[in-house]
């Protein structure tokens, strides 16, 4: 579920614990590792431009980024004048978000909330709800590495829709179908880079079990002579099923669209 790059000032200050690099990829340091992944995955300016083109002018537009992570692109949208509400299920990601917001001199307070809770917290409030970074298909699995549970995906989609005002729009992305069926393994070896005087190497490996409806994402991160690995499982969802999921959640005009700067397939729909 990698997302987009932090600003150059953030790249040079990924965050350390007691003067050393992160060793726990699931605890407090995961936000720093996430920012590192972001820095190699996206062209930040291009993606922000793509999002604002889809959103339209910021005048009074209420936007929910419900997978805000460490702050990209919510902080950028906020600076551009959008009224952005930020939530995430991970307290560790939100701690990183707060640090990034402080460094960027952005006053915005994120809230810890799971997707199923959002409709009760923000009923019919937003003009747009955004869930990107290939986060959605990890519903119910990412924090706990539990077996993928399709009902968690259904509940989350319904919750997103209930957060929208009539006429509001949902923006959610997922694995493109042209990648979903392989061939596997799909391996990405990112170019090594130097950050804060440390040599960073990052590789990603994707495999799939279509019969079990599971896709596995394994990350290998090397920092100088230390190597750390973690794996997460997501739902294996063909495009037709994904579109039907959003329609069943209550959206109309559901379609896949191209957004400049995105690396995943973007699906949109409208609350009638």
N, C-alpha and C positions, 0 to 999 in steps of 0.2 A: 503494500500500500504506500509506496513512496509518493512524495508530493514535491512542491516547487522550492527553489533556492532562497536562502536568506540573503539579506543585503551583505555587501562586502564587509561591513563592520561586524556583522554577526558571524560570517564565515571565519573571521580571524579571532573570534572569541566564542568557540563552540561550547565552552563550559567545562570545568574540571571539578573534581571532588578531592579536597585535601591535596591539591597540586598535582594530581595524577589524572590520567584519562579514564573514561568510564569502563567499568568492568561488569556492570549489571545492566543488561539490556531490557529488563522488565521492570526495574524499580526507578528510583529518583533520577537516574542518569539517562533514561531512555529518550528524554526530550533533546538532549545534546546529540545523541546518536541520530535521532530523527532529523535534526537540522543538517547534519552531515549528509544524510541520504538526500535531503531536499536540494542541497547545493550541487549535486551531480545529475539531477533528474530533469530540471526544467529551465527554460528561459523565463525568468520572473516577469520582466516587463511585458513580454509577448502574451503570457497567460493572463495577466491582469487586464491587458487591453482586450483580450478575447472575452473575459468575464464582463467587463463594463459594456462592451458592445451588445452582449446578450441582455444585460440588466436594463440598459437604457440610462437616461440621465438620473443623477442621484437625488434630485429634488424630492425630499420627503420620503424616499423609498425605504421601507423597513425590510431588512434582510436578516435571516437567521443562517449562520454558518454552524451547523450542528455537528461538524467533525473538525473543529477549529484547530486541533492539535497544538503545535507550538506557535501558531499565529499567521501562517501563510495560507491564503491571501487575505485573511480578515483584516489584518492591520493595514494593508495597502488600501483596501476598499474603504475603511474608516477614514484614512487620511484624504481620500478623494471625495468625501462628503456623504457617503452612504451611511444610513443609520443601522449599524451592524450589531446584532446580538450574537454572542459567541458561547457555544456550549461544547463540552466534550465529556466522555465518560471516564477519562483517565485523570486522576489527580496529579500524576507526574507530568503529563503533557501540559496541564494547566499551569503548573508551577513554571515550566519553561516559557509558556505563553506570557505570563506576567513579567518575567525577566526580559523577554524580547520587547514587550510593550514599553517597559520602562526605558530600555536602551533607545527605542525609537521615539521616545517622548510622546507616546500615545496613551491617552487616558481612557482605558476601556477595561471593564471588569468581566472576565469570563465566568461562566457558571458550570459546575459539575452536574451533569444530568445524562441519564441514559435515554436512548431514542424513544423507547416506549413511554417515557414519562413526559415527553415534550408537549403532547396535546393537552394534558391537564395543566401544565404550567403556562402555556402560551396559546390558548384556544383562539383560532381565527384571527391571529395578530399580524401575520407577515404578508408582504407583497411577493416575497421570494424566499424559498428555503433551498439551501445549497448543502449537498453532502457529496464531497468529491475526494479525490486521492485514492480511488478504489477502496474506500472504507466500507461502503454499504454491505458488500458481500461477506464481510467479516462480522456481521451482526451476531451477537451472542457467543463469539468465539475468541476475539482478539485478546482481551484482557486475561481470560481464564484458560485459553487453549482448549476449550470444551469441544465436543463433537458438534459439527454444524447442525443447527436446529432450524428448519425452514420456517417454523412458526415465529421465530424471532425476526426473520426478514419480513414476514407479512405484517406483524404488529408494528414494526418500525415504519414501514411504508404507510400504513394507515395513520400512524401518529404524525408523520410529516404532512400528510394531506390535511389533517384536522388543524394543523398550525396555520394553514393558509387562509387568507381572506377569500371571499368569492372573487374569482378572477385571478387569484394569486398563482404563481408558477413554481414548480419544483424542478430542480436541476440536480441530477444524480448521475454518477458515472460507474462503469463496471468494465470488466475485461472484454475487449472486443471479440466478437465471435470468430473473426479470422485468426485470432491467437488462441482461442479457447480449445480448439481441437488439434492443437499441436502444429508441427511435430514436437515431441518432448524428448528429453528435458530442454527447456528454454533457458539458456545461460547468458547472462550479461556480465561482462567483465569491464568495470569502469576504469578509466585511465587513472593511474596513481596520481596523487597530488600531495603537496606539502601544506599543512595547516598548523600554525603556531609552532613551526619547526619540527613537526612530526610527519612522518611518511604515512599516508592514509591509502589503503587499498580496499575496495568494496566490490563484492560480486554478489549476484542474485541468481538463484536457481529455482525454476518453476517446474513442477510436475503435476500430473492430474490423474484422478481415478474417476472417470465419467460414470461408471456403474454405481459407485458409492456417492456420487455428486459432490466430490471433494477436489479441491485444488490446493497444492502445497507450495508455500513461498518460503524459501530458505535463504538467509542472508549470512554472508561471511565477511566480517569486518576485521582488517588487520591494522593495528596502530603500532608502528615500529615493529618490535619483535613479539607483540601480543596479538593473538587472534581470538575473536569472539564470534560465536555462531548462535542463531536462533531460528526457529521455524514456526510458522503460523498456518492454519488451515482456513480456507474460505469455501464458500458455496460455489459449485460448478453450475452456472445458469446460462443456457442458450438464450439468444436474443429474443426469440418469440416468447419464451416463458417470462423473460424480464419485462417485456412490453405488457404482457397480460397481467403480471403482478401489479404494475402501476395502474392499469385500467381497473383492476379489481379493487384497488385501494381507493378509487373514487375520482381519478383524473380523466380528463378528456384531452383530445388533440395530442395524444402521446406519440412521440417520434424520437428517432435518433438524429442528432444534429452534429455538425462539425463546429468546434470551437477552437480558435487559434491558440496554440500553446498547450492544449491538452494532449495527454498521451493515452488516455483511456477513452472508451466509447461513452459519449454523453447522451443521456436521455432526458427529455423534458416533457412536461405535461402541465395542464391547467386545471385548477379547481373551478368547477362550473358555478 
